């Protein structure tokens, strides 16, 4: 996801403030979604999958959408 987002920003001339706001919003959205998938009990996800979703979701929510912008 980070590579896709970085390539999107490279190809589109957005301001640094716009990139930061977009990164913050998408990180929060994807982080919440991953946490919900980790806790939803539908029987299709094993423990390793749930842990991967949980850690990725926490990482996205924990960084607050901060991205190093050059």
N, C-alpha and C positions, 0 to 999 in steps of 0.2 A: 504494500500500500504506500509506503514511504517513497519508493522509487517511482511509482506512477505519479504520485503527487508532485515530486520534485521535477519530473519531466514535464508535467503540465505547466508548472510555474516557469520553467525554462522557455517553453514555447509561447507563452502568453505574457505580454508585458504589463504585469500588475505592479502596483506600488507595494513597498515593503509592508505598510499597514494593512493593505487588503490581503496580502499573503498571510500575515500573522492572524488576522481575524478568521480567515477561511480555515487555516490550519487548526486554530483553537476549536472552531465549531465542528469540523469534521472529526477531529480527535475525540471530542466529547461524544458525538453521535455514535461513532464506531465503537468506542470504549464501552458505552452503556449497552449497545447491542451485543457485543461479545460477552459481557457479564451476564446478560439475560440468557443467552444461549448456553452458557456454562451451568447455570442453575436450573434451567428448564428441564423437567424430568419427563422425557419422552422415550427413554430406553434405547435410543439410537446412538448415543455418545458414550464411549468408554471413558474410564477415569483419565487416561492420558490425554484424550481429546478435550475433556472438560478442563483439565489443568492448563493446557495450551491456550484455550479460550480465556480462562480466568487471568493468566499471567499477561497475555496480550492486551486484554481489556484494562487491567490495572495499569499497565505501562502507558497506554494511550491516555487514560484519565490522570495519571500521576504526573505526566510531563506538562499538563496544562496547555497542550498544543504548541509548546515552544519549538521552534524550528530555527536552526541557524540559517540566516538569510545573508547572502553576500552581496 
